[in-house]
Each structure stands twice: as structure tokens, then as C-alpha cells.
Amino acid sequence: MSIETALVLFNRDLRVHDNPALAAAAKAERTVPLFVFDERLLRSRFAAPNRVAFMLEALGDLDEALRKAGGRLFMRQGDPVREAIAVARECAASQIHVSADWSAYARGREERLARACAEERIEFTTHPGVTVIEPGAVTPASGDHFKVFSPYHRAWSRLPRREPASPPRKLSVPAKLAAGRLPKLEALVSGPLSPERLPGGESEGRKRMRAWLRNGLGQYEERHDDLPGDGTSRLSAYIRWGCVSPLELAREAAERRGGAAFVRQLCWRDFHHQVLAANPSLPRRDNRPRRDRWSKSQRAFEAWRQGCTGYPLVDAAMRQLVAEGFMHNRARMTVASFLCKDLYVDWRPGAWHFWDFLTDGEIANNAGNWQWVAGTGNDTRPNRVLNPVRQAERFDPEGHYVRRYLPELESVRGKAIFRPWLMEGFERLDYPEPLVDHDEAAAAFKAQRGN
């Protein structure tokens, strides 16, 4: 029996390529692609200007792609469940399709929508697409999820991949359904944008994906920790917003020289999603409590947040975050270690600061990685401490990354860039002395942890 009208509710799967939910809805005679601006999220701290701006650009690009197939993107504002049901009633949709997501909020929204669809006698279906492999697709012999990455990676690597869904060639939408409008950024959120942030959208994401697969992937294993060389894909925001399919990216990378190391990073993302699915409180509570008595020093936290710790690599990374809405992964680990283990400040305020700026900020990765570094998450070496000077010497050996983001240190030549406080004339620089002595702070942290 043919389906007359099906609705696909977009959330953070803003693409037409390999979108199983869209592909399923496109089989109906009429398809209603819908996005709802969630007022509850827009009133919260989750609606950071960088991410909302990226999302708006992605939605505009999605609308354009749908129009090329004869459709369009319908937009509403309010509660996603209420608005989706109202649109479904208006156009007599008998199906609603969504991409499954894994945060506590997303799962609650999905459950409410499932109940509402049951009351309205609308068929409700969730689809894969947010991750390469869905949480729960691989589990250990004992337990509902993997707590250690290596065995997860082995099981994940053996699992067959689904075939990517083709984009719809032709769509037909209800003629009399009001389309709604794409709002202006200032109508949704206020606050500064990072001046060098990346533009959003599937078109831009796919262009960058092709360039990365062609020109960057082969050197990824050797260059991914190179801070000034920036040998990472810079695709994280496009993956987070679903502008690029993680499955399609993993399949294509796996078939190319040097792809294994990059695919492993996509596996890390899936790993954090299965941890989040099993532990919805991951963004708020220690996954593995260590009885930490975190420092309450607001002075120390503000110095870290503003990039004024006196450690050049830490400060450069914090400036990159504000300027670009992005931070190199090696730098993310270093600044997180410095906050939690040198300053002994709780990981949660650090995670929130990242959340305020990262265009690629997503709950699973942000909380999972912060807890990993803080030693409260899924790290088999929870008390490791990264030395910010050694990290700079190893991954920014000429100091180019530091000088790029710290103009006050541009004049510092040679190896002095790693420890400027020891150089002659340091007092003439507009740069602070180290907030703490790293060796002493690391020893105090390990003593506190009982290591």
C-alpha cells in the first residue's frame, strides 16, 4: 500500500546524502521535510552563537538542496513534538521519520514523539545516521556498553557497515502547507561570534570532505598532532551537524591509503556516544568518581578561560577557541589537563566554556573527552598529567602555533618561547608569569588522587 504523505523531522542530520530518515520519507507520494527551532534549547546555554550560526547556514543549504529535488524545508518554532504533530495533522501525514540521537534530551524528545504518534495513529520510525555504528550495535559479553576503547574498537571494526542512503531525486510536497521562514541569527541568540569560524552547510562540508580525502588523509597519521601544521580534517563541525555523514566518511577513508588512523578517530566518537547512551548523566556527573576535592579558585579558572595562565601553549589554544570556534585536538587535551590537574579545577566549568564556543560541540564528545582527561571517565590511566611545556616542545617545536595566537610573544625567538618567564627581558613582555609551577602542581594532584 502506498503512503500518501510522510514527514521527516530533521534535528542535527542536516543533509540529503546518506540520510536514511529522509530516504524513507521520500518513498511516500508527498514528503514533508520539517525543522523545528526548539524554544527550550534556544533559551538555554546549549544555544551558543557559533553553533546556532552554523546551524542556520546548514539549514539554508539544506533547503536549497531539497528545492533542487522539487521539495523544500518547512520550518516552525516551538516544541518539536507539538509542532511536528500539528504539521502531520495539517497535511494528513501517516508516517513520521527521525534520525535516532543519544543525549538524555534527544531521547526524551524521541519518546514523547513516539507517544504522541501512537495517540494520533501515526507510524513512527527512527533511523541510523548520527554515528557510524549505533550505540548498542556492539556490546561486551558482560554489560550493556564498552567501558574501554580498545576492545570496543576491535568489535566496532568487525561489524558490517550499512550501505549509504541515496539522496532523493524527486520530492513532492503538500501545496498548501505554510513553509515558515529561516530566522535571522539575532532573533534567536545574542552574543559574539568567533570571527574566523567555519561556514556551515552540506555543500561546504562535502567540498571539504573531498579535499581532505584527496589531499590530507594520506598524511593524517604522521601529522594529526602537528599543531602549527593543522593536519586534522577540520570536519568535526560538519559531522556534528550532520552536514557530512560519519558512515560515508568512514567508508571512503577506509578504502584509501592512511585511512585507518582517521577511521579510528571516528570510532572514538562512536565510543563516546555508546557511553552517553548508557550513562545519560555523563555531561553532569563523574562517570567514575575519584573523591576529588576540586579547587574553587575563580581566579585560576578565569586566567585559564582568558588564556592568561603564563603557559604559552595553553594560552594560545584558549585564544584559538575564541577566535575560530575550534581548537586543535592535541591542544584540547593539553588545556583540559592543565585545568583539571595543574589547577585542580573541576572539569565541568571547563566543559561548559568549551560548549560556549565550539562550533563542533556535541554532548557525547565534549563530556566524554573532558571526563577522559579529568580521569573521571573511560581512561585506563586516570592520573596521567600532560606537561604543557613538553607538549609544546614536541608538537609545536618552532613555536609557530603559539606565535599565531599570542601576538604578545611574536618577538620571542627560538626555544625561549616554551619558557618565556626564564628569558632576559621577560618583564618587558605583556605576558603573565606562570600561574603555577607545573611539576609542583602535578605532584600535588597525584598526591590528592593517592597515586
C-alpha angles and dihedrals in degrees: 000000000000120000113232100199132011128179124212115199112207118207113157098338096094101169143086097214115085095355105144093187092055092043091054093048091047090065090073123090089247126025126200112200104196135184122184122200099224107224093198092057093042090057092051135079088254089078097079114176094239092055096042091050091049090047093051091052090048091050092051090051091047091052090052092050092049091049090055087061092048097264136090141207116265115209134200136167127222134048109358094219095048093044094046092051091046092053091045090054092047094054096031094241113183095191136045120193127191138169111249114244131188115216118106090250094048092048091049090051090049092050092049091049091049091053092047091049091051090053091050093044090241118147109242123200133177121206138195121252111107093082137025091243119017120241108266094029089105122027134170122254089255117038141015098269143016115264095187123057103219098062089042090053091051093050092041092051093054096051116102115246124232118240114261114256115245119239114255113265096199131020131183119198131192109276099218101041112116109244102209123211137271103244126224117258093243090057090061108034141005130213139079124307123219104257094219100042120139120257118251132234144086093261092056092041094052091046090053092044092055092047091049094049090048102041111014111033097073092061097038098105092052098038109033093098094044102114101195093036091054093208094175125109097247086214096117096102091048090051092046092054094041093245086128122037111237089208094053091046092049093048094049095043092049091059094055135076112273094011099123096077092050094046087053088061090053086052089054088057091052089046091058091047092055089048090051092047090055094040110035090177091063094113091054111029135050108260089208109020115218099186090248118180095206121206115256093205107142089183092060093045093049092049089052093045093050095045095248103122096117092243106109099209093050092047095045091052093050090051091049089055093056095041098046108018084237139085130197110255095237088052091048090058092047097050092044091051090048093052097045101034109023095037094024091221120153115268093229098075088047091051090049092051089053088048091055092060114018113105087196093048111140126166099239097049098037096049094036095051095043091051090046091056094040090055093238094101140051100319119125088207102047096169099053114130123202114220106223093207094050091045089055093046091051103039102026100032096163095040094240094134092050094048091047092063102025107057089175087070097045091106094054108104132204126343093343087085089077095056106017092164089071096053125101110258095024090136089065092060120092090233132108128244116251112290091220138002103258097214092049093045093049091050091049091050093051091047090052091050090048094242 
